[in-house]
């Protein structure tokens, strides 16, 4: 179970990372929209799993690797935004959120 502080930091990171990725999407993945679907921060607030989805996307794993290659740049921008609100800017690990794909697959199976 997450603490209240973790939940607040999760919400803060989700909002600010969403803004950063929206601004940087044209540089990182031209012609794509990157959405932050969920953030889970560790109890010590030093590590964050950031679940992302891409639209439109054909090669999601390759796009995820391109985003991961720019993680230091994203973390730097995050530090400028939240540096006064947290003691440590967490290490970021981007993880592909495939829940939309699974939902679409289930929907197609139900229709047939």
DASULNOR-V963742 format. One record per residue. N is the residue number from 1. RES is the residue in three letters. PHI is phi as a letter, one per 20 degrees, with the letter a starting at -180 (999 if undefined). OMEGA is omega in whole degrees, 0 to 359 (NA if undefined). Layout:
N;RES;PHI;OMEGA
N;RES;PHI;OMEGA
This chain:
1;UNK;999;183
2;UNK;e;177
3;UNK;f;178
4;UNK;f;180
5;UNK;f;178
6;UNK;f;180
7;UNK;f;179
8;UNK;f;179
9;UNK;f;176
10;UNK;g;181
11;UNK;f;179
12;UNK;f;180
13;UNK;f;181
14;UNK;f;181
15;UNK;f;185
16;UNK;f;176
17;UNK;f;176
18;UNK;f;178
19;UNK;f;181
20;UNK;f;181
21;UNK;f;176
22;UNK;f;179
23;UNK;f;186
24;UNK;e;185
25;UNK;g;181
26;UNK;f;177
27;UNK;e;186
28;UNK;f;181
29;UNK;c;182
30;UNK;g;177
31;UNK;m;182
32;UNK;c;174
33;UNK;d;178
34;UNK;d;180
35;UNK;d;173
36;UNK;e;184
37;UNK;e;181
38;UNK;a;175
39;UNK;c;175
40;UNK;c;181
41;UNK;d;180
42;UNK;f;181
43;UNK;g;178
44;UNK;e;178
45;UNK;m;182
46;UNK;d;184
47;UNK;b;181
48;UNK;c;170
49;UNK;e;182
50;UNK;d;180
51;UNK;e;183
52;UNK;c;172
53;UNK;c;182
54;UNK;d;177
55;UNK;b;340
56;UNK;f;186
57;UNK;b;175
58;UNK;d;182
59;UNK;d;186
60;UNK;f;182
61;UNK;f;178
62;UNK;f;179
63;UNK;f;177
64;UNK;f;178
65;UNK;f;177
66;UNK;f;177
67;UNK;f;179
68;UNK;f;179
69;UNK;f;180
70;UNK;d;186
71;UNK;f;180
72;UNK;f;178
73;UNK;f;179
74;UNK;f;179
75;UNK;f;177
76;UNK;f;178
77;UNK;f;178
78;UNK;f;178
79;UNK;f;177
80;UNK;f;182
81;UNK;e;188
82;UNK;d;184
83;UNK;g;181
84;UNK;e;185
85;UNK;d;180
86;UNK;c;180
87;UNK;f;183
88;UNK;c;173
89;UNK;f;187
90;UNK;f;170
91;UNK;f;184
92;UNK;d;173
93;UNK;c;178
94;UNK;e;180
95;UNK;c;181
96;UNK;f;177
97;UNK;e;182
98;UNK;d;182
99;UNK;f;179
100;UNK;f;178
101;UNK;f;179
102;UNK;f;179
103;UNK;f;178
104;UNK;f;179
105;UNK;f;178
106;UNK;f;179
107;UNK;f;178
108;UNK;f;179
109;UNK;f;179
110;UNK;f;180
111;UNK;f;183
112;UNK;e;NA
